[in-house]
Amino acid sequence: MTRRERAPTTTATREAAHWHALQRESALSADQRARFMAWLTASPVHLREYLAIGRTASALDELLQSQALDVEALLRAPPRDNVVALPVQRSPGPSGAKAQRASAKRPPRKRLLALAACLAIMAIVASRPQGTEFRTARGQPARFTLSDGTVMHLNGASAARVRMGWFRRDIVLHSGQASFVVATDRRPLQVRAAGLSVRDIGTTFDVDLLQGHARIGVEHGQVQIASGTQVLADLRAGQSVRVDYGTYRVTHNEQDPQASIAWWQGRIVFRDQALSEVAERFNRINTLQVRIDDVWTAALPLTGNLRGVDLASLRAFLQQHRELSVCTANGELHVGRKPDAHCEQHAPTVESGDVRKNSRK
C-alpha cells in the first residue's frame, strides 16, 4: 500500500478518534451532533473507522479491568526499540470495601449494551441513502456525473432522484427519459419508474416513460426488469422491451444497440413506433411543441432517423405521407389526417426550429 493510499484512512482514523473522545468526555451539543452526523455519513471509511475505534476502546476497557494495568506506569515507561512494555501490578486484587469500589468503577453491562445499540443505530442511520433531485427543462437535455462515477443522461422535461447509499444505489425516474452509463461498484444499482424496477448488471441502458407504457433498451451489458418480486424480463445488449402500465405486459423487440441512446447526440431514432411517441420525444428536446390532432394520426406507425432540434426536417418527413396534413398554429406544429388538421390560413412555417410568419400573397 502506498503512502497516498494510506493517507485517507489515517486521516479518517484521527477524526474518528477525535469524535469518539468527545462523546466519551461529555454529551455533544446540537451543533456538534449535526457536524458529527455530517462527517459520519460523508464516506463509508468514516463509519468503518469510527466503529473500529469503538471496538478498540471497548476491548481496552475490558483489558484494563481484567488485567488491572497500571496505566500511568505504562505511559511513563520509556520505549525499548519498537516494543512498549506493559507493567502489571503484582499486588493482590482488591477485597472487601476496595472490591466494591473497584466494581463500582467498572461500566455496567447495560451501559456497554447501550453503547453497542447506539453504534448500531448510527450505522443504520448512516447507511440510509441521501437523495439528490435532478430536473431538466423542456428543450434542455443534460448530462450528470453521479458521485459513484455513473453518468446519467437526462432528457428534456425529465426528473429523477438519485440516492447513493452504502449498500445500494437507488434512482427514481419521475418523468421523461434517462440513460445510464453505470460505473463499476460493489453496490447494486436500481432504477425505479412507473412501478417497475430496472436492476443493472454492469451496463449502459435507457428508460423512456411514454404515455401508456415504458420502453427500456440496453446498449451494453445486461439488465433485469421486475415489478415487485416478479421478474418481467432479462435484457442484453441490443434488446428492448415495451412494458404497459397497469398490466405490465411485456413486448420484446430487437433494435440497433445505438437507437435507444441516439438522443444523446440530439437524434430521434424510431422504428415502427406510433407518431404520438415520436412527437413526445421531439417535444422533450424542443420548446416548440408537436400536437397530434386525431386518434388515427397518433397511432400511425413510422420509421425514421431525424435530428431532434430540426423541426423543419420533421415537417418535411411528415409531409411525405400522403394522408397527413402538417402546419403551424398558435405556436405549435399540428399534425392531423387530411383534412382534419387544425391550421390557420396564414399560419407561420417552421424552419430549423425557428417560427417565421409567411407574408400574404
Phi, psi and chi 1 to 4 in degrees:
 res  aa     phi    psi   chi1   chi2   chi3   chi4
   1 MET       -  130.9 -178.3 -179.4  -67.2      -
   2 THR   -80.3  165.7   65.1      -      -      -
   3 ARG   -61.8  -37.3 -175.9  178.7  -57.9  173.6
   4 ARG   -66.0  -35.8 -178.4  174.3  -62.1  177.9
   5 GLU   -71.5  -31.2  -67.7  171.2  -24.5      -
   6 ARG   -77.8  -23.8  -70.7 -164.2  -56.9  -92.7
   7 ALA   -58.9  -48.6      -      -      -      -
   8 PRO   -59.7  -42.2  -22.4   33.7      -      -
   9 THR   -66.2  -41.6  -58.6      -      -      -
  10 THR   -61.0  -44.2  -57.2      -      -      -
  11 THR   -62.5  -45.4  -58.2      -      -      -
  12 ALA   -62.1  -36.5      -      -      -      -
  13 THR   -64.4  -44.2  -56.4      -      -      -
  14 ARG   -62.8  -42.8  -71.0 -162.2  -60.6  -94.8
  15 GLU   -65.8  -40.5  -66.6  171.7  -12.2      -
  16 ALA   -62.4  -42.3      -      -      -      -
  17 ALA   -63.6  -37.8      -      -      -      -
  18 HIS   -61.8  -48.9  167.2   73.0      -      -
  19 TRP   -66.3  -38.5  -75.9  113.1      -      -
  20 HIS   -64.6  -40.2 -171.4  -88.2      -      -
  21 ALA   -65.9  -40.9      -      -      -      -
  22 LEU   -60.9  -41.2  -76.4  179.1      -      -
  23 GLN   -71.8  -29.1  -68.6 -179.1  -20.4      -
  24 ARG   -75.3  -32.3  -73.4 -177.4   66.4  117.0
  25 GLU   -72.6  -45.6  -70.0  173.1    1.3      -
  26 SER  -163.3  168.8   61.1      -      -      -
  27 ALA   -69.2  142.4      -      -      -      -
  28 LEU   -76.9  147.0  -61.2 -178.7      -      -
  29 SER   -73.8  170.9   65.2      -      -      -
  30 ALA   -60.5  -41.1      -      -      -      -
  31 ASP   -66.2  -41.5  178.9   65.6      -      -
  32 GLN   -65.2  -40.2  -73.8  176.6  -38.4      -
  33 ARG   -62.2  -40.7  -73.0 -163.7  -59.7  -90.1
  34 ALA   -64.2  -43.7      -      -      -      -
  35 ARG   -68.3  -35.6  -71.5 -169.9  -71.9  114.7
  36 PHE   -64.7  -45.1  169.1   65.6      -      -
  37 MET   -66.5  -36.1  -69.5  -53.0  -59.8      -
  38 ALA   -63.7  -41.5      -      -      -      -
  39 TRP   -67.3  -43.1  172.8   84.5      -      -
  40 LEU   -63.5  -37.8 -168.4   65.5      -      -
  41 THR   -91.6    0.7   58.2      -      -      -
  42 ALA   -72.8  -27.5      -      -      -      -
  43 SER  -157.6  145.2  167.8      -      -      -
  44 PRO   -60.4  -28.1  -22.7   32.8      -      -
  45 VAL   -63.2  -36.9  176.7      -      -      -
  46 HIS   -63.0  -47.8  -67.9  176.3      -      -
  47 LEU   -64.2  -42.0  178.2   59.4      -      -
  48 ARG   -60.0  -45.5 -175.3 -169.9   68.3 -163.1
  49 GLU   -70.5  -36.6  -66.8  -57.5  -50.3      -
  50 TYR   -65.3  -43.6 -174.6   81.5      -      -
  51 LEU   -64.3  -36.8  -66.9  177.8      -      -
  52 ALA   -64.7  -41.3      -      -      -      -
  53 ILE   -63.0  -41.2  -70.1  -68.7      -      -
  54 GLY   -62.1  -44.1      -      -      -      -
  55 ARG   -63.6  -41.5  -71.1 -167.0  -63.5  -91.9
  56 THR   -64.5  -42.7  -58.0      -      -      -
  57 ALA   -62.8  -42.0      -      -      -      -
  58 SER   -63.3  -42.3  -62.5      -      -      -
  59 ALA   -63.7  -40.0      -      -      -      -
  60 LEU   -66.2  -39.7  -74.9  175.0      -      -
  61 ASP   -58.8  -45.9  -75.4  -18.4      -      -
  62 GLU   -65.0  -38.3  -66.9  178.3    2.9      -
  63 LEU   -66.1  -43.6  178.8   63.5      -      -
  64 LEU   -63.2  -36.7  -68.5  173.2      -      -
  65 GLN   -71.9  -41.4  -65.6  164.8   17.9      -
  66 SER   -79.6  -32.9   61.4      -      -      -
  67 GLN  -100.2   -8.8  -61.6  -63.4  -31.5      -
  68 ALA    53.2   51.8      -      -      -      -
  69 LEU   -71.4  143.8  -64.5  179.5      -      -
  70 ASP   -87.6   94.4 -172.4  -14.9      -      -
  71 VAL   -64.5  -41.1  179.3      -      -      -
  72 GLU   -63.3  -39.3  -66.8 -175.8   -0.5      -
  73 ALA   -65.5  -36.6      -      -      -      -
  74 LEU   -61.8  -41.4  171.6   62.3      -      -
  75 LEU   -71.8  -30.7  -64.5  176.1      -      -
  76 ARG   -79.3  -21.3  -68.3 -166.6  -56.7  -92.2
  77 ALA   -66.8  127.9      -      -      -      -
  78 PRO   -72.1  144.7   27.6  -34.1      -      -
  79 PRO   -71.9  142.3   26.2  -32.5      -      -
  80 ARG  -108.6  108.3  -80.1  180.0  -87.4  169.6
  81 ASP    55.8 -122.7  -63.4  -31.6      -      -
  82 ASN  -108.0   21.3   62.6  -18.8      -      -
  83 VAL  -115.6  132.1  178.0      -      -      -
  84 VAL  -108.3  123.3  177.7      -      -      -
  85 ALA   -75.1  147.2      -      -      -      -
  86 LEU  -110.5   90.2  -61.1  178.9      -      -
  87 PRO   -69.1  127.5   24.9  -32.9      -      -
  88 VAL  -109.8  135.2  179.8      -      -      -
  89 GLN   -65.3  133.0  -68.2  179.0  -23.2      -
  90 ARG   -91.1  -11.0  -59.2  -67.4 -176.8  179.9
  91 SER   -66.5  151.3   58.5      -      -      -
  92 PRO   -63.6  156.3   23.1  -34.0      -      -
  93 GLY   -65.0  161.9      -      -      -      -
  94 PRO   -67.8  153.9   25.2  -33.6      -      -
  95 SER  -142.5  160.6   60.3      -      -      -
  96 GLY    63.3 -129.0      -      -      -      -
  97 ALA   -64.1  -37.0      -      -      -      -
  98 LYS   -61.8  -39.8  -68.9 -176.3  178.3 -179.4
  99 ALA   -63.7  -39.0      -      -      -      -
 100 GLN   -65.8  -40.0  -67.4  179.2   -1.7      -
 101 ARG   -66.1  -39.6  -72.4 -164.6  -61.9  -90.2
 102 ALA   -65.4  -38.9      -      -      -      -
 103 SER   -67.0  -33.9  175.7      -      -      -
 104 ALA   -67.8  -29.1      -      -      -      -
 105 LYS   -74.5  -22.1  -66.7  179.8 -179.8  178.5
 106 ARG   -72.2  137.3  -62.6  178.0 -174.9  175.9
 107 PRO   -66.8  130.2   21.7  -31.2      -      -
 108 PRO   -62.2  158.8   24.6  -33.9      -      -
 109 ARG   -62.7  -35.7 -177.0  174.8 -177.8   82.2
 110 LYS   -62.6  -35.2  -70.8 -175.6  178.0 -179.9
 111 ARG   -66.1  -41.7  179.0 -179.8  165.4 -169.6
 112 LEU   -64.7  -40.0  -66.2  176.6      -      -
 113 LEU   -65.6  -38.6  -68.5  176.0      -      -
 114 ALA   -63.9  -40.2      -      -      -      -
 115 LEU   -62.6  -43.4  176.4   60.1      -      -
 116 ALA   -63.2  -39.5      -      -      -      -
 117 ALA   -64.5  -40.9      -      -      -      -
 118 CYS   -61.7  -42.0  -71.2      -      -      -
 119 LEU   -63.4  -40.0  -68.8  175.8      -      -
 120 ALA   -64.5  -40.9      -      -      -      -
 121 ILE   -64.2  -42.1  -68.3  172.5      -      -
 122 MET   -63.0  -37.2  -75.5 -169.8  -64.3      -
 123 ALA   -63.9  -39.5      -      -      -      -
 124 ILE   -67.6  -44.2  -66.3  173.0      -      -
 125 VAL   -62.4  -42.4  171.2      -      -      -
 126 ALA   -67.9  -27.7      -      -      -      -
 127 SER   -79.5  -10.3   66.2      -      -      -
 128 ARG   -68.9  124.6  -69.0  179.6   60.1 -172.3
 129 PRO   -66.1  144.2   23.7  -31.6      -      -
 130 GLN   -93.9  137.7  -57.9  -60.1  -50.7      -
 131 GLY  -100.1  143.3      -      -      -      -
 132 THR  -130.7  130.2  -57.0      -      -      -
 133 GLU   -91.7  137.5  -63.4  -72.8  -20.8      -
 134 PHE  -125.5  130.2  -64.3   86.1      -      -
 135 ARG  -138.6  146.0  -66.8 -177.6 -180.0  -85.3
 136 THR  -126.8  146.6   54.8      -      -      -
 137 ALA   -84.0  162.0      -      -      -      -
 138 ARG   -61.0  132.3 -167.6  175.9  -60.5  -79.3
 139 GLY    81.9    8.6      -      -      -      -
 140 GLN  -134.2   68.6  -62.0 -178.2    8.9      -
 141 PRO   -60.1  154.0  -17.9   30.2      -      -
 142 ALA  -144.1  159.8      -      -      -      -
 143 ARG  -119.8  129.8  176.7 -177.0 -177.8  -87.4
 144 PHE  -125.7  138.9  -57.2   96.1      -      -
 145 THR  -102.7  116.7  -60.0      -      -      -
 146 LEU   -78.3  170.3  -52.9 -178.5      -      -
 147 SER   -63.4  -25.0   59.5      -      -      -
 148 ASP   -89.3   -0.3   66.5  -26.9      -      -
 149 GLY    98.2   -9.0      -      -      -      -
 150 THR   -65.4  138.0  -67.3      -      -      -
 151 VAL  -100.4  125.6  175.3      -      -      -
 152 MET  -113.7  118.4  178.6  175.6   68.7      -
 153 HIS   -93.9  118.2  -65.1  -95.7      -      -
 154 LEU  -112.1  118.2 -161.7   59.9      -      -
 155 ASN   -69.2  169.6 -151.8  -19.5      -      -
 156 GLY   -62.9  153.3      -      -      -      -
 157 ALA    54.1   44.7      -      -      -      -
 158 SER  -129.5  157.5  -58.5      -      -      -
 159 ALA  -146.0  140.2      -      -      -      -
 160 ALA  -148.0  152.8      -      -      -      -
 161 ARG  -119.4  132.0 -176.4 -179.8   73.1 -114.2
 162 VAL  -115.6  128.3  177.1      -      -      -
 163 ARG  -125.0  116.7  -70.9 -179.6  174.1  176.7
 164 MET  -103.3  103.0  -68.7  -66.6  174.5      -
 165 GLY   -97.1  178.8      -      -      -      -
 166 TRP   -77.5  -24.2  -73.6   18.8      -      -
 167 PHE  -115.0   -8.5  -54.1  110.1      -      -
 168 ARG  -158.9  163.2   68.3 -178.6 -172.5  -85.4
 169 ARG  -120.8  120.9  -62.4  171.7  -71.3  173.9
 170 ASP  -124.1  126.2 -171.1   30.0      -      -
 171 ILE  -126.2  131.6  -59.5  173.0      -      -
 172 VAL  -113.2  120.1  178.0      -      -      -
 173 LEU   -93.3  108.3 -179.2   60.8      -      -
 174 HIS   -75.6  -40.6  -63.4  -61.6      -      -
 175 SER  -160.8  160.4   60.7      -      -      -
 176 GLY    84.2 -139.9      -      -      -      -
 177 GLN  -142.9  141.8 -177.6  176.9   16.7      -
 178 ALA  -147.4  143.6      -      -      -      -
 179 SER  -120.0  151.0  -64.6      -      -      -
 180 PHE  -132.9  128.3  -55.3   90.6      -      -
 181 VAL  -104.8  100.2 -177.8      -      -      -
 182 VAL   -80.5  129.3 -178.0      -      -      -
 183 ALA   -77.3  146.6      -      -      -      -
 184 THR   -67.4  129.8  -58.2      -      -      -
 185 ASP  -162.6  146.9 -163.5  -63.0      -      -
 186 ARG   -69.8  -22.7  -71.8 -178.2  -64.1  178.3
 187 ARG   -77.2  131.4  -64.5  170.4  -63.8  175.0
 188 PRO   -67.0  149.1   25.5  -34.2      -      -
 189 LEU  -114.0  134.5 -177.0  142.3      -      -
 190 GLN  -134.8  133.6  176.1  177.9 -100.5      -
 191 VAL  -109.9  124.5  176.9      -      -      -
 192 ARG  -110.3  133.9  -66.1 -175.1  -71.8  119.6
 193 ALA  -158.9  130.6      -      -      -      -
 194 ALA    50.8   42.8      -      -      -      -
 195 GLY    81.2    0.8      -      -      -      -
 196 LEU  -107.0  153.9  -58.3  171.2      -      -
 197 SER  -125.4  129.1   62.2      -      -      -
 198 VAL  -109.6  110.8 -176.8      -      -      -
 199 ARG   -98.0  119.9  -59.4  163.1 -173.4  165.1
 200 ASP   -77.1  142.7  163.7   67.6      -      -
 201 ILE  -127.8   58.5  -50.2  177.2      -      -
 202 GLY    68.1   80.0      -      -      -      -
 203 THR  -160.2  179.9 -172.4      -      -      -
 204 THR  -122.9  122.2  -60.6      -      -      -
 205 PHE  -146.1  168.4   63.5   97.4      -      -
 206 ASP  -131.2  139.6 -179.1   86.0      -      -
 207 VAL  -124.2  122.3 -179.3      -      -      -
 208 ASP  -124.1  114.4 -170.0    2.2      -      -
 209 LEU   -93.5  110.3  -62.4 -178.8      -      -
 210 LEU  -112.8  176.3  -60.6  162.8      -      -
 211 GLN   -70.3  119.1  -68.9 -175.3    6.4      -
 212 GLY    90.1  -19.2      -      -      -      -
 213 HIS  -162.5  167.5   65.6  -83.9      -      -
 214 ALA  -116.9  148.7      -      -      -      -
 215 ARG  -117.8  129.5  -75.5 -175.2  178.6  -90.8
 216 ILE  -122.5  124.7  -62.6   98.4      -      -
 217 GLY  -127.6  146.6      -      -      -      -
 218 VAL  -114.7  122.6  179.4      -      -      -
 219 GLU   -90.2  -33.7 -168.9  -87.7  -21.8      -
 220 HIS  -153.6  138.4  173.5   75.4      -      -
 221 GLY    90.0 -138.3      -      -      -      -
 222 GLN  -155.7  144.1 -179.5 -178.8   -1.7      -
 223 VAL  -135.3  159.4  -58.9      -      -      -
 224 GLN  -121.0  130.7 -176.1 -179.7   83.1      -
 225 ILE  -107.6  132.5  -56.5  170.8      -      -
 226 ALA  -141.9  159.6      -      -      -      -
 227 SER  -126.2  106.3  174.2      -      -      -
 228 GLY    66.2 -126.4      -      -      -      -
 229 THR   -92.7   -3.7   58.8      -      -      -
 230 GLN   -89.6  121.1 -180.0 -175.5    5.2      -
 231 VAL   -80.7  123.9  176.1      -      -      -
 232 LEU   -94.0  -35.9  -57.9  178.1      -      -
 233 ALA  -164.8  150.5      -      -      -      -
 234 ASP  -115.7  120.8  -72.7  -66.5      -      -
 235 LEU  -113.6  143.6  -60.3 -175.1      -      -
 236 ARG  -119.5  177.6  -62.0 -176.9 -180.0  -85.1
 237 ALA   -54.4  135.0      -      -      -      -
 238 GLY    85.6    2.9      -      -      -      -
 239 GLN  -110.9  152.3  -65.5 -179.7  -35.9      -
 240 SER  -148.3  159.4   69.8      -      -      -
 241 VAL  -137.4  156.4  -66.8      -      -      -
 242 ARG  -110.3  128.0  164.4 -177.6  168.4  146.7
 243 VAL  -120.3  116.7 -176.7      -      -      -
 244 ASP   -73.7  138.6  -65.9  -25.3      -      -
 245 TYR   -67.5  145.9  -59.0  146.6      -      -
 246 GLY    86.6  -63.1      -      -      -      -
 247 THR   -84.5  -24.3   63.8      -      -      -
 248 TYR    58.5   30.6  -62.2  123.4      -      -
 249 ARG   -71.4  133.1 -174.6  172.1   67.7   89.9
 250 VAL  -106.8  128.7  177.1      -      -      -
 251 THR  -119.2  121.0  -55.3      -      -      -
 252 HIS   -90.3  148.9  -68.1 -102.3      -      -
 253 ASN  -156.0  144.1   66.3  -77.1      -      -
 254 GLU   -83.5  148.4  -62.0  -67.6  -30.6      -
 255 GLN  -151.1  164.1   68.6  171.3   14.1      -
 256 ASP   -61.3  128.4  179.4   -8.3      -      -
 257 PRO   -55.6  -25.8  -24.8   33.2      -      -
 258 GLN   -86.4  -11.3  -64.9  -66.3  -36.8      -
 259 ALA   -65.2  -39.7      -      -      -      -
 260 SER   -71.4  -19.6   62.4      -      -      -
 261 ILE  -116.1   14.2   59.9  172.5      -      -
 262 ALA   -62.4  -25.0      -      -      -      -
 263 TRP   -66.6  -16.3   63.0  -89.4      -      -
 264 TRP   -57.9  -37.8  -62.2    2.9      -      -
 265 GLN   -92.7   12.4  -73.1   75.4   41.0      -
 266 GLY    80.9   19.8      -      -      -      -
 267 ARG  -110.1  148.6  -58.8 -159.7   68.2   84.6
 268 ILE  -112.6  113.7  -55.4  -65.4      -      -
 269 VAL  -111.9  125.9  179.5      -      -      -
 270 PHE  -141.5  144.4   43.9   97.4      -      -
 271 ARG  -137.4  113.8  179.4  179.2  178.9 -178.0
 272 ASP    50.9   44.1  -66.9  -31.5      -      -
 273 GLN  -110.6  146.4  -67.6 -178.5   15.5      -
 274 ALA   -60.9  144.4      -      -      -      -
 275 LEU   -59.2  -30.7  178.9   53.7      -      -
 276 SER   -61.8  -37.9   59.2      -      -      -
 277 GLU   -69.1  -43.1  -66.8 -177.2   18.5      -
 278 VAL   -59.9  -43.8  178.4      -      -      -
 279 ALA   -63.3  -40.4      -      -      -      -
 280 GLU   -62.3  -37.2 -170.2  170.3   -7.5      -
 281 ARG   -70.4  -39.4  -68.6  177.0  176.7  175.7
 282 PHE   -64.8  -37.5  -89.4   91.2      -      -
 283 ASN   -65.9  -27.7  -72.3  -16.3      -      -
 284 ARG   -68.5  -33.0  -70.4  174.2 -177.9  159.3
 285 ILE   -91.4  -21.6  -61.9  178.4      -      -
 286 ASN  -117.5  149.3  -63.2  -83.7      -      -
 287 THR   -79.9  -34.5   53.9      -      -      -
 288 LEU   -77.5  125.4 -170.8  146.8      -      -
 289 GLN   -97.6  146.3  -59.7  -68.1  -80.2      -
 290 VAL   -94.6  128.4  179.3      -      -      -
 291 ARG  -119.1  134.0  -62.0  -59.4  177.8 -162.7
 292 ILE   -98.2  128.7  -50.6  -59.6      -      -
 293 ASP   -93.3   -9.1  -69.9  -20.8      -      -
 294 ASP  -155.1  162.5   61.2   89.1      -      -
 295 VAL   -67.0  -39.8  176.2      -      -      -
 296 TRP   -61.2  -43.5  179.5   89.0      -      -
 297 THR   -66.2  -39.7  -57.7      -      -      -
 298 ALA   -61.3  -35.7      -      -      -      -
 299 ALA   -88.3   -2.7      -      -      -      -
 300 LEU   -64.4  121.6 -176.6   66.6      -      -
 301 PRO   -78.9  137.1   27.2  -32.0      -      -
 302 LEU  -135.4  156.0  -64.3  174.4      -      -
 303 THR  -132.5  130.4  -62.5      -      -      -
 304 GLY  -172.3  175.1      -      -      -      -
 305 ASN  -145.9  101.4 -175.6  -21.4      -      -
 306 LEU  -128.2  157.1  -57.9  173.6      -      -
 307 ARG   -72.5  127.8  -72.3 -174.2   63.3 -119.8
 308 GLY   -64.1  -31.4      -      -      -      -
 309 VAL   -93.1    1.1  -65.2      -      -      -
 310 ASP  -101.7   84.1 -168.6   -6.4      -      -
 311 LEU   -70.3  -22.2  -72.6  175.0      -      -
 312 ALA   -64.9  -38.7      -      -      -      -
 313 SER   -67.2  -39.4  -63.6      -      -      -
 314 LEU   -62.6  -43.6  174.0   62.9      -      -
 315 ARG   -61.6  -45.7  178.1  175.6 -177.2  138.9
 316 ALA   -63.0  -38.6      -      -      -      -
 317 PHE   -62.7  -44.7  172.3   79.6      -      -
 318 LEU   -71.1  -34.0  -64.8  174.7      -      -
 319 GLN   -69.4  -16.5  -75.1  176.4  -27.2      -
 320 GLN   -68.3  -22.4  -66.6  176.2    1.6      -
 321 HIS   -79.7  121.1 -162.0  -71.3      -      -
 322 ARG   -67.6  -17.0   61.1 -175.4 -179.9 -178.5
 323 GLU  -100.2    2.2  -65.3 -169.7   54.7      -
 324 LEU  -104.3  144.7  -69.7 -179.5      -      -
 325 SER  -116.8  129.9  174.3      -      -      -
 326 VAL  -127.5  130.2 -176.2      -      -      -
 327 CYS  -160.9  169.4   61.3      -      -      -
 328 THR  -110.0  140.6   52.6      -      -      -
 329 ALA  -156.5  137.1      -      -      -      -
 330 ASN    55.1   36.4  -59.0  -39.2      -      -
 331 GLY    73.8   17.5      -      -      -      -
 332 GLU  -130.4  153.5  -63.7  177.3  -26.7      -
 333 LEU   -93.9  109.1 -177.4   65.6      -      -
 334 HIS   -94.4  135.6  -75.4  -97.7      -      -
 335 VAL  -127.5  127.6 -175.7      -      -      -
 336 GLY  -152.4  174.1      -      -      -      -
 337 ARG   -83.5  132.6 -171.1  175.6 -173.3  179.6
 338 LYS   -58.2  137.2  -67.1  180.0  179.1  178.2
 339 PRO   -96.9   40.4   36.2  -31.8      -      -
 340 ASP   -90.2   -8.3  -62.8  -26.4      -      -
 341 ALA   -65.7  134.7      -      -      -      -
 342 HIS   -89.6   85.1  -55.9  -59.1      -      -
 343 CYS  -118.6  145.3  -58.6      -      -      -
 344 GLU   -80.0  157.0  -62.3  175.6   -1.0      -
 345 GLN   -65.1  -39.2 -176.0  176.6    0.0      -
 346 HIS  -118.0   60.4  -60.0  -69.5      -      -
 347 ALA   -81.5  153.4      -      -      -      -
 348 PRO   -70.6  152.0   24.5  -33.3      -      -
 349 THR   -95.1  165.2   60.0      -      -      -
 350 VAL  -116.8  125.0  178.2      -      -      -
 351 GLU  -130.9  113.3  -62.5 -179.4    4.6      -
 352 SER    53.5   36.5  -60.1      -      -      -
 353 GLY    89.8   -6.0      -      -      -      -
 354 ASP   -97.4  146.4  -63.2  -32.0      -      -
 355 VAL  -100.0  120.8  177.4      -      -      -
 356 ARG  -132.0  136.4  -58.1  176.9 -178.0  176.8
 357 LYS   -85.4  137.5  -67.7 -175.1  178.1  179.4
 358 ASN   -75.3  144.6  -74.3  -23.1      -      -
 359 SER   -85.2  146.5   59.1      -      -      -
 360 ARG   -71.8  141.1  -65.6 -170.9  178.5 -176.6
 361 LYS   -86.0      -  -64.5 -177.4  180.0  179.3
